[in-house]
């Protein structure tokens, strides 16, 4: 049986260029164009390459947790974390864009207690994250973006 995850596996080579185009469209229209039908809300995460110093932008599904924003570096359940997580570890002070609003944030990984509280909420918000966790032996982190 063919699944959404099988399709995602086959699409990795085109996802990079597709996401860069999506981020440009979202930013250019202040978020008026860029939400994907059937998916939870997206934000644009700005980050700086840990080694390269190159400025990048990645569209990500997010959820609110009080004043904080939560993102999940699932990378489709692959064995390695996505590059943007390594970038945030090196340069945690950054910005996100939600719609037309630019928000300054400090990124940090949830500690064990926070992850235990947030993970069930994250899976309820976006059930695909739970399926990704089932595909990998790595413990998918939860990233908290605290407003500055």
ZAVO-103506 format. One line per field, with one value per residue (C-alpha): residue number from 1; residue in three letters; x, y, z. Coordinates in nm, 3 decimals, padded with zeros to 5 digits. Example, Ala and Ser with C-alpha at 12.3 -4.5 7.8 and 13.67 -1.06 7.14 Angstrom:
2
kefi: 1, 2
tordo: ALA, SER
c1: 01.230, 01.367
c2: -00.450, -00.106
c3: 00.780, 00.714
! end
This chain:
148
kefi: 1, 2, 3, 4, 5, 6, 7, 8, 9, 10, 11, 12, 13, 14, 15, 16, 17, 18, 19, 20, 21, 22, 23, 24, 25, 26, 27, 28, 29, 30, 31, 32, 33, 34, 35, 36, 37, 38, 39, 40, 41, 42, 43, 44, 45, 46, 47, 48, 49, 50, 51, 52, 53, 54, 55, 56, 57, 58, 59, 60, 61, 62, 63, 64, 65, 66, 67, 68, 69, 70, 71, 72, 73, 74, 75, 76, 77, 78, 79, 80, 81, 82, 83, 84, 85, 86, 87, 88, 89, 90, 91, 92, 93, 94, 95, 96, 97, 98, 99, 100, 101, 102, 103, 104, 105, 106, 107, 108, 109, 110, 111, 112, 113, 114, 115, 116, 117, 118, 119, 120, 121, 122, 123, 124, 125, 126, 127, 128, 129, 130, 131, 132, 133, 134, 135, 136, 137, 138, 139, 140, 141, 142, 143, 144, 145, 146, 147, 148
tordo: UNK, UNK, UNK, UNK, UNK, UNK, UNK, UNK, UNK, UNK, UNK, UNK, UNK, UNK, UNK, UNK, UNK, UNK, UNK, UNK, UNK, UNK, UNK, UNK, UNK, UNK, UNK, UNK, UNK, UNK, UNK, UNK, UNK, UNK, UNK, UNK, UNK, UNK, UNK, UNK, UNK, UNK, UNK, UNK, UNK, UNK, UNK, UNK, UNK, UNK, UNK, UNK, UNK, UNK, UNK, UNK, UNK, UNK, UNK, UNK, UNK, UNK, UNK, UNK, UNK, UNK, UNK, UNK, UNK, UNK, UNK, UNK, UNK, UNK, UNK, UNK, UNK, UNK, UNK, UNK, UNK, UNK, UNK, UNK, UNK, UNK, UNK, UNK, UNK, UNK, UNK, UNK, UNK, UNK, UNK, UNK, UNK, UNK, UNK, UNK, UNK, UNK, UNK, UNK, UNK, UNK, UNK, UNK, UNK, UNK, UNK, UNK, UNK, UNK, UNK, UNK, UNK, UNK, UNK, UNK, UNK, UNK, UNK, UNK, UNK, UNK, UNK, UNK, UNK, UNK, UNK, UNK, UNK, UNK, UNK, UNK, UNK, UNK, UNK, UNK, UNK, UNK, UNK, UNK, UNK, UNK, UNK, UNK
c1: 00.000, 00.135, 00.139, 00.203, 00.540, 00.640, 00.560, 00.760, 01.058, 01.057, 01.018, 01.329, 01.535, 01.278, 01.173, 01.467, 01.396, 01.022, 01.054, 01.283, 01.024, 00.750, 00.940, 00.994, 00.624, 00.515, 00.756, 00.671, 00.296, 00.330, 00.183, -00.130, -00.011, 00.182, -00.036, -00.067, -00.423, -00.493, -00.184, -00.147, -00.024, 00.327, 00.594, 00.916, 01.221, 01.531, 01.858, 02.228, 02.442, 02.642, 02.952, 02.883, 02.736, 02.485, 02.147, 01.860, 01.483, 01.280, 00.898, 00.786, 00.465, 00.438, 00.210, 00.159, 00.240, 00.144, 00.372, 00.617, 00.617, 00.694, 00.858, 00.957, 01.274, 01.128, 01.290, 01.043, 01.168, 01.517, 01.814, 01.965, 01.815, 01.749, 02.021, 01.815, 01.836, 02.217, 02.203, 01.979, 02.210, 02.496, 02.293, 01.982, 01.882, 01.683, 01.351, 01.038, 00.765, 00.400, 00.181, 00.304, 00.457, 00.829, 00.903, 01.241, 01.294, 01.554, 01.553, 01.624, 01.554, 01.295, 01.438, 01.309, 01.024, 00.914, 00.930, 00.718, 00.453, 00.478, 00.514, 00.153, 00.027, 00.253, 00.122, -00.236, -00.157, 00.019, -00.023, 00.241, 00.511, 00.407, 00.440, 00.785, 00.891, 00.783, 01.013, 01.335, 01.541, 01.643, 01.432, 01.288, 01.352, 01.103, 01.227, 01.087, 01.105, 01.082, 00.978, 01.235
c2: 00.000, 00.342, 00.605, 00.976, 00.887, 00.687, 00.991, 01.218, 00.981, 01.008, 01.385, 01.477, 01.575, 01.837, 01.955, 02.196, 02.408, 02.381, 02.506, 02.794, 02.903, 02.865, 03.081, 03.355, 03.357, 03.363, 03.648, 03.851, 03.836, 03.879, 03.535, 03.598, 03.326, 03.039, 02.841, 02.486, 02.348, 02.077, 02.150, 02.338, 02.698, 02.777, 03.022, 03.121, 03.047, 03.253, 03.086, 03.124, 02.831, 02.689, 02.642, 02.848, 03.159, 03.166, 03.316, 03.077, 03.066, 02.751, 02.725, 02.512, 02.397, 02.545, 02.551, 02.801, 02.725, 03.033, 03.311, 03.060, 02.902, 02.533, 02.369, 02.006, 01.904, 01.577, 01.564, 01.299, 01.055, 01.030, 00.929, 01.279, 01.605, 01.874, 02.131, 02.414, 02.255, 02.256, 02.617, 02.717, 02.543, 02.758, 03.080, 03.066, 03.432, 03.474, 03.583, 03.417, 03.551, 03.465, 03.631, 03.990, 03.991, 03.950, 03.822, 03.812, 03.481, 03.280, 02.911, 02.632, 02.263, 02.154, 01.976, 01.626, 01.754, 02.013, 01.758, 01.515, 01.788, 01.922, 01.604, 01.483, 01.831, 01.840, 01.505, 01.620, 01.938, 01.754, 01.373, 01.324, 01.408, 01.098, 00.881, 01.028, 00.939, 00.579, 00.567, 00.658, 00.551, 00.910, 01.095, 01.382, 01.703, 01.979, 02.334, 02.624, 02.966, 03.219, 03.570, 03.840
c3: 00.000, -00.101, 00.174, 00.220, 00.377, 00.067, -00.147, 00.085, 00.061, -00.317, -00.314, -00.105, -00.414, -00.517, -00.172, -00.126, -00.435, -00.374, -00.014, -00.117, -00.374, -00.117, 00.132, -00.130, -00.220, 00.146, 00.229, -00.083, -00.009, 00.370, 00.418, 00.212, -00.025, 00.114, 00.350, 00.223, 00.204, 00.458, 00.668, 00.995, 00.983, 00.867, 00.973, 00.804, 01.018, 00.943, 01.041, 00.977, 00.862, 01.152, 00.935, 00.623, 00.783, 00.497, 00.582, 00.509, 00.545, 00.600, 00.604, 00.899, 01.057, 01.404, 01.703, 01.981, 02.343, 02.540, 02.415, 02.268, 01.924, 01.885, 01.582, 01.536, 01.348, 01.223, 00.875, 00.771, 01.033, 00.885, 01.099, 01.107, 01.223, 00.961, 00.899, 01.042, 01.391, 01.380, 01.263, 01.554, 01.800, 01.669, 01.629, 01.853, 01.824, 01.506, 01.356, 01.228, 01.005, 01.060, 00.801, 00.782, 01.132, 01.190, 01.540, 01.712, 01.893, 02.078, 01.990, 02.235, 02.251, 02.503, 02.802, 02.889, 03.107, 02.849, 02.568, 02.768, 02.805, 02.448, 02.241, 02.285, 02.199, 01.893, 01.767, 01.820, 01.626, 01.341, 01.354, 01.084, 01.342, 01.538, 01.228, 01.164, 01.519, 01.454, 01.149, 01.330, 01.626, 01.702, 01.952, 01.751, 01.944, 02.012, 01.959, 02.158, 01.998, 02.281, 02.183, 02.263
! end
